[in-house]
Amino acid sequence: MASCYKCAKPITVGFGAPVPVDATCPECSSWIHSCANCASYDEYSMKKCREAKAPFVFDRLGKNDCPHFKLKVAAREEENNKKKKMSPRMEERDRAGRARDNLDRLFK
């Protein structure tokens, strides 16, 4: 089941047929046909898209008419255990912070 990138409510539009470009989420009114809802969207790639032939889109959260758009379908377990993906630098800082906290607890 696909879910909205903004409110995480299930999306029922676009199953079995292409998603209309002007479709919006019934809960939060955000655009469904946007990069944030696409299966090829990758925050950490150079063009923010895994599709090599996709045109560059400036507004990733806004409506676009990319011909490579495929609605992102997530597994139920992933939706329930959704955790924000961190950049490698933030992961390193988080790991260092946890190590400092563990040392503080050890020597108290």
Beta strands, then each sheet from edge to edge (+ up, - down):
end
